């Protein structure tokens, strides 16, 4: 299990994950921040980026904020290595 912060950029041209924003992982999503659409897409995009099922990605805090705390279930070593890769460290 791995917990970390993400910074969401809703309304982007393309959905992508990568980069550091003040210690949080950048997540760009096409969905607008309306009725939770961006948050739902963030969870889906993270699942794809970490190669886990969508049900393994949980929102802990920040449902209505650009900065969110998430938790991903799985092998902590593999998830941490992938997070470091996505952050560019």
Secondary structure as the mmCIF struct_conf table of DSSP 4:
data_model
#
loop_
_struct_conf.conf_type_id
_struct_conf.id
_struct_conf.beg_label_comp_id
_struct_conf.beg_label_asym_id
_struct_conf.beg_label_seq_id
_struct_conf.end_label_comp_id
_struct_conf.end_label_asym_id
_struct_conf.end_label_seq_id
STRN STRN1 UNK A 2 UNK A 9
TURN_TY1_P TURN_TY1_P1 UNK A 10 UNK A 11
BEND BEND1 UNK A 13 UNK A 14
STRN STRN2 UNK A 16 UNK A 21
TURN_TY1_P TURN_TY1_P2 UNK A 22 UNK A 23
STRN STRN3 UNK A 24 UNK A 28
BEND BEND2 UNK A 30 UNK A 31
BEND BEND3 UNK A 33 UNK A 34
TURN_TY1_P TURN_TY1_P3 UNK A 35 UNK A 36
HELX_RH_AL_P HELX_RH_AL_P1 UNK A 37 UNK A 49
TURN_TY1_P TURN_TY1_P4 UNK A 50 UNK A 51
HELX_RH_3T_P HELX_RH_3T_P1 UNK A 54 UNK A 56
STRN STRN4 UNK A 57 UNK A 61
TURN_TY1_P TURN_TY1_P5 UNK A 63 UNK A 64
BEND BEND4 UNK A 65 UNK A 66
STRN STRN5 UNK A 67 UNK A 72
BEND BEND5 UNK A 74 UNK A 74
HELX_RH_AL_P HELX_RH_AL_P2 UNK A 76 UNK A 87
TURN_TY1_P TURN_TY1_P6 UNK A 88 UNK A 88
#
